């Protein structure tokens, strides 16, 4: 496969020359994490969630005609936490702030790390033109567009308000090489972060929000977290229509409810359960699957060549089926599987070959599939990367 030249030769050279060493680190880190992570990548189920309301105190964030980001975010954070507590009283919900106070970025991450949290949810509102609209969710990674860079720089700029004017972050390396290394070392967390982000975007779309997608950027608040972490840009306050929605109690309630449904779906997936019609049930209690239509269908993740342990690269998700020959897949041979009502699309077949799948993932990222990540299947059924690594080690 001949790849197009990239505008980041240093990044490309880094991937080519160092990927094997980092992949070895990933495998070792993942194997170590198996002692504390359950089969599906969560420590005996989700026990602790940290909810971070962006900005606060002397840092107002962005604003519209009347609404300020720090207040809007706090309201949504409190509403989300209340919903989790009400339905799952056994889960420890921790807020980085519950009032209008200033919290340094590194302290937000430290709160989550010290609590040994299983999930970190950072809630923000977006700046931009008065015509910009929609919701997007970020995970830690490399920004791909100038717009993503501007969002990152705006959210990171608040370190100038901290007592030391941001001096404590001077050793935070946000270069492409460093971000790639962080992603490789935290591959398990990154995969789960992306999955949760996908659930969030699906639920936002369900309530009528424009889906701006799952994106990556070097946010300082996510840099030091040691668990699946996302940063949600809930809407654009400079847009009067957006401000009217997320600036109102009703809009905040709808957004918090969407986040909560995404949390339930993510929690169910991590614990090997399924959320159906608002209730969580174990897989063995679900209705049996209907018999397959004998009409020949395009090849999927359950195809006959999917026996045994197979690694693929997931590149797309959708709430409705996408033709496998769609132009968005750029001529790749695609495999479809459905999970909790979401259609997911993978490419590549790497039997017992995690390293090969990860190399292919990096090729696909260079081809424009910015959110590609490795997924594992056992006899056609999706399993966690942790379980796959453990099975591969036995072979």
Number of C-alpha atoms within 10 A of each C-alpha: 4 5 9 9 10 11 9 11 10 12 15 17 12 15 18 13 9 11 19 15 9 17 19 14 16 20 20 13 16 23 17 12 16 18 10 12 17 17 21 19 25 22 20 14 18 19 16 19 21 26 25 27 29 30 28 22 13 14 18 17 21 20 21 18 11 11 17 19 30 26 21 25 27 26 22 27 28 18 21 24 20 16 16 20 14 10 10 13 11 12 15 16 18 18 20 23 19 15 15 16 15 18 19 19 23 18 13 24 23 17 18 27 17 10 13 17 23 23 26 27 25 23 24 27 28 26 23 16 11 15 11 15 24 18 22 24 25 25 27 27 23 22 20 13 11 9 11 16 16 15 19 18 15 14 20 16 13 18 19 11 13 16 10 10 12 17 11 12 13 7 7 11 13 17 12 18 17 15 18 20 20 18 19 21 20 18 21 20 23 22 22 23 24 24 18 29 29 22 23 29 23 23 23 25 17 13 12 9 19 15 18 14 17 22 22 22 23 24 25 22 23 25 20 19 23 19 22 26 28 28 25 23 21 25 26 28 30 23 20 16 16 25 25 17 17 25 26 15 15 12 17 22 16 18 24 22 20 22 28 20 22 22 21 22 25 25 20 20 18 22 19 15 19 25 19 12 6 10 10 15 14 12 12 9 9 12 7 8 6 6 6 6 7 6 5 6 8 11 14 20 26 17 14 10 14 19 15 12 23 27 28 27 26 23 22 20 20 14 16 11 14 16 12 18 13 11 9 12 18 11 10 14 15 23 21 22 17 17 10 15 13 16 16 21 24 25 26 19 19 19 20 19 15 23 18 16 24 23 17 20 24 19 20 20 14 17 14 12 18 20 20 22 23 22 22 26 22 20 17 19 15 19 19 19 22 22 20 21 20 15 13 15 11 6 6
